[in-house]
Amino acid sequence: MARYVIFSMAIFLAFCMLSCKAQQQPCAAYKFSNNKQFSSCIDLPVLSSSLHWNYHPSSNRVDVAFRHTGVTDRRWIAWAINPTSGGMIRSQAIVSFPRTDGGLAVYTSPITSYGTRLEQGNLSFPVLDLSASNQNNEMIIYASLELHGNISTVNHLWQVGPMSENTPMMHSVAPSSPNVKSMGSLDFLSGRITTTRSSSSTLRNIHGILNTLLAYILGGLAGFGSGIFLGARSHGIEHSSHKIIGIVLFCLATAQVFGGLVRPDKDSKYRPFFNWFHLLAGCSTLILGIFNIYKGFDILHAAKFWRLAYSGVILTLLLATLLLEIYTRWCMPVAKRSMSDTVDNNTSTVVAVAAMEV
């Protein structure tokens, strides 16, 4: 009995160790159906993908296989190297997707803007033995790259996106989406990968923080400027309503500032018109500003906590405004009338006493 228990425990522990090893390095255990073998591989941190390669330092050639798993619908996949920076622009991509006729497209595509449709074109370095496969719910791209210069570390990106007929469509650009985290640097010699964060994603967060926390000081101007900068960099990504409301807010705030410089005197016949303009512009700025910040939350796919926190701040300010308005319109006049009656009574008493003394 004891031997049986010990034997069972040994089998169980061995199974656990093998399972842990498989979970830690699933790419190392993968066998390609075309019998291709790669000396190195790494499981990429997002988008259910892995990269396999053979690096030849003498010729600076690298044979790669980019593998994407969990494919349940028509989608495009891409793996790219950016020789100049770590971002999407100027990256040199290899793209594959299933065509509507049942075939499999695989080609090279240089990325020149955020609005790219992944058009076919030559890369800045030679690409040989280009092929792809789509079976068993996984897509794989094979290629041999002849890199320029004696380099082993590259900036690389990988992406997945939806299809419309035979046209690749824009992937998700939400900051919380794994699609904006699929980039980093890769050392072909050591196999070390370092993930990087998109600079535009960081700028979007700064833009949101400036407008949310400092909206009534300098943050509006800084947020407006960062929004213009983001729009200039994000070709093909449009948030029209958010942008239009931001421009209207900037115009209203500017009109309010310059309006204060030309405010008519109290006895001017134009003063009532100015007061109405000042009131309407101020209320419109507040309402549109709050609404646009919520639009920003939708664009950023912000966590529920931030929406609730901002809503709490707004409700607190509204409550304080309501209480101050009640105090100004009702409490202060009552106090003034009471004080006036007291002064009148005291004055009457003094006059009466003075008359009696005379």
C-alpha positions, 0 to 999 in steps of 0.5 A, spaced: 500 500 500 505 504 501 509 503 495 502 504 491 502 511 494 509 513 493 508 511 486 502 515 485 505 521 488 511 520 484 507 520 478 503 526 480 509 530 481 512 528 475 506 530 471 506 537 475 513 538 473 512 537 466 505 541 466 509 547 469 515 546 464 510 546 458 506 552 461 513 556 462 515 554 455 510 552 450 513 555 444 519 550 445 515 544 445 511 546 439 513 541 433 512 545 426 507 540 421 512 542 415 518 539 419 522 546 420 526 547 426 528 553 430 534 553 435 530 559 439 523 561 440 520 566 445 512 566 447 510 574 446 507 577 452 500 579 448 496 577 442 497 569 443 503 569 439 510 566 439 516 567 435 521 562 432 528 563 429 535 561 427 540 567 427 546 566 422 551 572 425 556 571 419 551 573 414 546 577 418 540 573 416 535 570 420 530 565 419 523 567 422 516 563 424 511 568 427 505 564 430 499 566 432 494 561 435 486 561 437 484 563 430 476 562 430 475 567 425 478 571 419 483 575 421 490 578 418 496 577 422 503 581 421 510 581 424 514 587 423 521 590 424 522 597 425 529 599 423 529 606 425 524 607 432 520 602 436 513 605 433 509 603 428 511 608 423 516 606 418 516 599 420 517 593 415 511 588 416 510 581 413 502 580 413 498 574 412 490 573 411 485 568 408 482 570 402 475 570 400 476 565 395 480 560 400 487 562 398 492 565 403 495 571 402 502 573 404 506 579 402 511 584 405 508 591 407 512 598 409 508 602 414 508 609 412 502 612 416 497 610 422 491 609 416 495 604 413 491 598 409 497 594 409 498 595 402 503 590 399 510 593 397 518 592 398 521 592 404 528 596 406 531 589 406 531 583 402 526 578 404 526 570 402 522 564 402 516 567 404 510 563 406 504 562 410 500 556 413 493 557 416 490 550 420 488 547 426 486 554 429 493 557 428 496 562 423 504 562 421 508 566 417 515 564 415 520 568 412 528 569 411 530 576 412 537 579 410 538 585 415 543 591 414 549 592 418 552 587 423 546 587 428 543 582 432 538 587 436 532 589 433 525 593 434 519 588 433 512 589 432 506 584 432 499 585 430 492 582 429 486 585 426 479 584 423 478 583 415 473 586 410 472 582 404 480 582 402 482 588 406 485 588 412 482 593 417 484 597 423 486 593 429 483 596 436 487 602 439 484 602 446 489 603 451 487 597 455 487 593 448 493 588 447 494 591 440 497 597 443 502 593 447 505 588 442 512 592 441 518 591 444 526 590 442 528 583 441 536 580 441 536 574 436 543 572 440 540 572 447 533 571 446 531 577 450 525 581 449 523 587 452 516 590 451 515 598 450 509 602 451 507 606 445 509 614 446 502 616 443 498 612 449 502 615 454 501 622 451 493 620 451 493 619 458 497 625 459 492 629 455 486 626 459 489 627 466 491 635 464 484 636 462 480 632 468 485 634 473 487 641 471 481 643 467 480 650 470 487 652 470 492 651 465 490 644 463 485 646 458 490 650 454 495 644 455 490 639 454 488 642 447 495 643 445 496 635 447 490 633 443 492 637 437 499 634 437 495 627 438 491 628 432 497 630 428 500 624 429 494 619 429 493 619 422 487 614 420 484 615 427 479 620 428 474 621 434 470 627 431 465 629 436 471 629 442 475 633 437 469 638 435 467 639 442 474 640 444 475 646 439 468 649 441 470 649 448 477 652 447 473 658 443 468 659 448 474 659 454 478 664 449 471 668 448 470 669 456 477 671 457 477 677 452 470 678 453 472 680 460 477 685 457 471 689 454 466 688 459 461 694 459 460 699 465 454 697 469 450 703 467 451 701 460 445 699 455 450 693 453 451 690 460 445 686 460 447 683 453 454 682 456 451 678 462 447 674 458 453 672 454 457 671 460 452 666 463 450 662 457 458 661 455 460 659 462 454 654 463 456 651 456 463 651 457 462 647 464 457 642 461 461 641 454 467 640 458 464 635 463 461 631 457 467 631 453 471 628 459 466 622 459 467 622 452 475 621 453 474 616 458 470 612 453 476 613 448 481 611 453 476 605 456 478 608 463 476 603 468 470 604 472 473 607 478 476 613 474 469 614 472 466 614 479 471 618 482 470 624 477 463 623 478 463 624 485 468 630 484 463 633 479 457 631 484 460 634 490 462 641 486 455 641 484 452 640 491 457 646 494 454 650 488 447 649 490 448 650 497 452 657 496 447 659 491 441 658 496 445 662 501 446 667 496 439 668 494 435 667 500 439 666 507 443 673 505 437 677 504 433 675 510 440 676 514 440 683 511 433 685 512 433 682 519 439 687 520 436 693 517 430 692 522 434 692 528 438 698 525 431 702 524 429 700 531 435 702 534 435 709 531 427 710 532 429 708 540 435 713 540 430 719 536 425 718 542 429 718 547 433 724 545 426 728 544 424 726 551 430 729 554 429 736 550 
